[in-house]
Amino acid sequence: MSPDRQPHLSLVRRLVVANLEKPVLDVIDSALRCLIQGVDARAAFLGKIDGETLEIIAAQVESGPAMQVGTRLPLQDTFGAAEEEGDGGLINVRDASKRQPFKRLAMRQQFDISSYLGTVLRNGEGEVTGTLAVLGKGARVFTAEEQDLLLVVAGLLAPRLRPVSTSPDGQSRTPISAIRLASEEVKEPLAILRGYADMLSNNEVPPEQMIVVAERLAQQSETVMRIADQVLLLSRLPLELAFTVRVSLDAVAQAAAKRIRQRMAGAGMELRLQLDAHAVVWGDATLLEAALNEMLHNVFKHARGATVVQLRLRQATQDRCQLIVKDDGPGMSADRLAELFSPLTEKQPARGEGLGLYLLRRVAEAHGGRAWANSLEGKGTTFYLELPAASPDGDTVRASAAGQQSA
């Protein structure tokens, strides 16, 4: 050990244990810093394993090629694919540039990896969900003490990356509730699809009605696919938004408007896009896009009589920004608004609440923001998605958002 390196136990206490109650992003940064100092590594990273893909979601690099957050690699091209090399959950490679099967790995070549020490992270059910690893400075042997350090840090970090089953108000946030709601929402479109399928199989559809039937089949199929997508997106939320990047809300708004403008025009609605600010947030771009899509698609459910729909991005305060969807439709009562935004519990959900609005609320909460709506009968409805804006360096607000979810 070099003279300026602290004992491993002291490092763990100071950089990891002392920060465990902080927002999860601070915990991750401290854990990576602890590993770099304790192992005298050139880099350390945290990766998320999703199916057959490894995504780098946090990294600190002292020297060598940069490791960009968001980089995705096929799992078979990473060190994690060589499970047979593991000893006690560890992969310890002295010189990957000269050793098979590591020599030809795309990950080794992309990041110019010589020595590698990594271990897997598991969820509460024992499933592999990620990896924590350090990259050495050239070819070297990682000692037993350094291996123990990695395992200790991984053990302290893993619980902070696991799902939170309840919210501060005590309401259930379990996937079972969302699945139950999805099963209710899918019944109607499936029944319609089954009805038309029976009519077609029995030759009960007149030739002149075939185009109409085809359009309705396509519409109901799209509804079923949307529900499936919503459930899949909800499955990403238990990760507590620990894995974030800077997201431009301008781009999110423009993309959403482009996707839905034609459908709104077909329904006799004019979509107006108003960007009053340039806003950047820390978050998951896919989830934010899905949340805004739900706000826009909600117009078709609750404001069919609308003629103008406004999508607006504005700076609400110095550190908060808002995406707003406003329509000139019939509006809704206060009771209906309360029903739409009521917490989802383990009890049978009320029909018509909408999985989409549940997704909207959960995405807002996961980003440290909130979602709500204002409406007056006969005066239209306005939906809001308010999020914390990224500070110039991003760290303060990013940690705040993560802390909101992990609190």
FENVENNOR-V718011 format. One record per residue. RES is the residue in three letters. PSI is psi in degrees with one decimal (NA if undefined). Layout:
# FENVENNOR-V718011
[[RES & PSI] [RES & PSI]]
This chain:
# FENVENNOR-V718011
[[MET & 133.4] [SER & 154.6] [PRO & -31.7] [ASP & 1.2] [ARG & 135.1] [GLN & 154.8] [PRO & 146.1] [HIS & -43.9] [LEU & -40.4] [SER & -42.1] [LEU & -45.9] [VAL & -43.6] [ARG & -46.0] [ARG & -40.9] [LEU & -25.3] [VAL & -61.5] [VAL & -42.5] [ALA & -16.7] [ASN & 6.0] [LEU & -26.3] [GLU & -2.4] [LYS & 170.3] [PRO & 147.4] [VAL & -31.1] [LEU & -34.7] [ASP & -39.4] [VAL & -44.3] [ILE & -47.3] [ASP & -42.7] [SER & -38.7] [ALA & -43.5] [LEU & -39.8] [ARG & -39.1] [CYS & -42.9] [LEU & -42.2] [ILE & -43.6] [GLN & -42.0] [GLY & -32.0] [VAL & -5.5] [ASP & 49.5] [ALA & 162.1] [ARG & -17.6] [ALA & 156.2] [ALA & 145.6] [PHE & 157.8] [LEU & 128.3] [GLY & 147.4] [LYS & 130.5] [ILE & 117.6] [ASP & 101.3] [GLY & -116.4] [GLU & 25.1] [THR & 140.5] [LEU & 126.8] [GLU & 126.9] [ILE & 119.8] [ILE & -7.8] [ALA & 140.9] [ALA & 147.9] [GLN & 128.1] [VAL & 121.2] [GLU & -34.7] [SER & 162.9] [GLY & -174.4] [PRO & 144.1] [ALA & 150.9] [MET & 98.1] [GLN & 131.3] [VAL & 135.2] [GLY & -10.1] [THR & 130.0] [ARG & 136.0] [LEU & 141.9] [PRO & 135.6] [LEU & -32.9] [GLN & -15.6] [ASP & 10.9] [THR & 169.8] [PHE & -24.8] [GLY & -17.8] [ALA & -19.3] [ALA & 61.1] [GLU & -28.4] [GLU & -14.5] [GLU & -10.6] [GLY & 148.9] [ASP & 107.3] [GLY & 34.4] [GLY & 6.6] [LEU & 149.1] [ILE & 115.6] [ASN & 108.0] [VAL & 124.1] [ARG & -48.9] [ASP & 91.3] [ALA & -22.6] [SER & -14.3] [LYS & 7.2] [ARG & 132.5] [GLN & 147.9] [PRO & 12.1] [PHE & -26.0] [LYS & -40.6] [ARG & 6.4] [LEU & 135.7] [ALA & -35.6] [MET & -42.6] [ARG & -42.6] [GLN & -40.8] [GLN & -38.7] [PHE & 10.9] [ASP & 55.3] [ILE & 128.7] [SER & -73.9] [SER & 145.4] [TYR & 133.8] [LEU & 118.3] [GLY & 159.7] [THR & 158.1] [VAL & 156.9] [LEU & 143.1] [ARG & 153.3] [ASN & -173.9] [GLY & -21.2] [GLU & 3.3] [GLY & 4.6] [GLU & 141.9] [VAL & 123.3] [THR & -12.0] [GLY & -174.8] [THR & 147.0] [LEU & 127.6] [ALA & 159.1] [VAL & 150.5] [LEU & 126.8] [GLY & 165.5] [LYS & 89.9] [GLY & -174.6] [ALA & 130.1] [ARG & 164.2] [VAL & 128.9] [PHE & 125.6] [THR & 168.4] [ALA & -37.1] [GLU & -38.3] [GLU & -36.5] [GLN & -42.4] [ASP & -39.3] [LEU & -45.9] [LEU & -43.8] [LEU & -38.6] [VAL & -46.6] [VAL & -42.5] [ALA & -40.2] [GLY & -35.3] [LEU & -34.2] [LEU & -38.7] [ALA & -44.9] [PRO & -28.0] [ARG & -14.4] [LEU & 2.9] [ARG & 161.9] [PRO & 149.5] [VAL & 123.7] [SER & -19.1] [THR & 156.1] [SER & 171.3] [PRO & -28.2] [ASP & 3.6] [GLY & -1.5] [GLN & 148.5] [SER & 139.4] [ARG & 26.8] [THR & 149.7] [PRO & -25.4] [ILE & -40.6] [SER & -42.8] [ALA & -39.1] [ILE & -39.5] [ARG & -42.6] [LEU & -41.4] [ALA & -38.5] [SER & -32.2] [GLU & -44.3] [GLU & -29.1] [VAL & -14.8] [LYS & -46.1] [GLU & -52.8] [PRO & -34.3] [LEU & -37.7] [ALA & -40.1] [ILE & -44.3] [LEU & -42.1] [ARG & -41.0] [GLY & -46.4] [TYR & -36.2] [ALA & -41.5] [ASP & -42.2] [MET & -42.2] [LEU & -41.3] [SER & -25.4] [ASN & 9.2] [ASN & 41.5] [GLU & 3.9] [VAL & 117.3] [PRO & 147.8] [PRO & -38.9] [GLU & -12.7] [GLN & -1.2] [MET & -39.5] [ILE & -42.5] [VAL & -44.7] [VAL & -41.5] [ALA & -41.0] [GLU & -41.7] [ARG & -36.4] [LEU & -43.2] [ALA & -41.0] [GLN & -45.9] [GLN & -34.3] [SER & -40.6] [GLU & -39.0] [THR & -45.6] [VAL & -41.5] [MET & -36.7] [ARG & -42.1] [ILE & -42.4] [ALA & -42.4] [ASP & -39.2] [GLN & -43.2] [VAL & -41.6] [LEU & -39.8] [LEU & -39.5] [LEU & -29.4] [SER & -16.5] [ARG & -21.7] [LEU & -31.2] [PRO & -12.1] [LEU & -1.4] [GLU & 23.8] [LEU & 34.6] [ALA & -20.8] [PHE & 92.1] [THR & 160.1] [VAL & 169.0] [ARG & 129.3] [VAL & 128.3] [SER & 116.5] [LEU & -24.1] [ASP & -49.2] [ALA & -38.7] [VAL & -45.1] [ALA & -43.7] [GLN & -41.5] [ALA & -41.0] [ALA & -41.8] [ALA & -41.1] [LYS & -39.2] [ARG & -35.3] [ILE & -9.3] [ARG & -44.3] [GLN & -41.6] [ARG & -39.5] [MET & -40.3] [ALA & -39.1] [GLY & -24.9] [ALA & 8.4] [GLY & 20.9] [MET & 144.1] [GLU & 124.6] [LEU & 125.2] [ARG & 124.3] [LEU & 126.2] [GLN & 111.2] [LEU & 99.8] [ASP & -7.0] [ALA & 159.1] [HIS & 113.9] [ALA & 134.5] [VAL & 135.9] [VAL & 161.0] [TRP & 127.7] [GLY & -166.4] [ASP & 113.2] [ALA & -40.9] [THR & -43.0] [LEU & -39.9] [LEU & -40.6] [GLU & -40.9] [ALA & -39.3] [ALA & -44.5] [LEU & -37.9] [ASN & -39.7] [GLU & -38.5] [MET & -41.5] [LEU & -42.8] [HIS & -22.7] [ASN & -24.6] [VAL & -37.8] [PHE & -24.8] [LYS & -41.1] [HIS & -1.4] [ALA & 51.4] [ARG & -22.6] [GLY & 3.5] [ALA & 148.4] [THR & -26.8] [VAL & 129.6] [VAL & 126.1] [GLN & 126.4] [LEU & 118.3] [ARG & 139.5] [LEU & 125.4] [ARG & 159.6] [GLN & 109.0] [ALA & -46.6] [THR & -175.8] [GLN & -34.0] [ASP & 17.7] [ARG & 138.6] [CYS & 158.4] [GLN & 137.9] [LEU & 127.3] [ILE & 132.2] [VAL & 115.8] [LYS & 134.5] [ASP & 163.7] [ASP & 32.4] [GLY & -163.1] [PRO & -11.9] [GLY & -175.2] [MET & 162.2] [SER & 164.5] [ALA & -36.7] [ASP & -40.7] [ARG & -40.7] [LEU & -44.6] [ALA & -37.4] [GLU & -41.8] [LEU & -37.5] [PHE & 20.1] [SER & 149.9] [PRO & 146.6] [LEU & 126.6] [THR & 179.7] [GLU & -13.8] [LYS & 161.8] [GLN & 122.1] [PRO & 148.5] [ALA & 134.6] [ARG & 138.5] [GLY & -6.0] [GLU & -42.8] [GLY & 118.6] [LEU & -30.2] [GLY & -42.8] [LEU & -31.3] [TYR & -43.2] [LEU & -43.7] [LEU & -48.8] [ARG & -44.6] [ARG & -38.7] [VAL & -43.0] [ALA & -48.2] [GLU & -41.5] [ALA & -24.6] [HIS & 10.7] [GLY & 18.2] [GLY & -158.0] [ARG & 161.0] [ALA & 140.1] [TRP & 178.3] [ALA & 150.1] [ASN & 143.7] [SER & 149.2] [LEU & 135.7] [GLU & 126.1] [GLY & -3.8] [LYS & 4.7] [GLY & 177.1] [THR & 143.8] [THR & 123.8] [PHE & 141.0] [TYR & 138.6] [LEU & 108.9] [GLU & 132.2] [LEU & 151.5] [PRO & 129.9] [ALA & 150.0] [ALA & 133.0] [SER & 169.0] [PRO & -40.9] [ASP & -8.5] [GLY & -22.4] [ASP & -44.9] [THR & -51.9] [VAL & -32.8] [ARG & -44.0] [ALA & -36.9] [SER & -42.7] [ALA & -42.1] [ALA & -37.3] [GLY & -33.9] [GLN & -39.2] [GLN & -34.8] [SER & -4.0] [ALA & NA]]
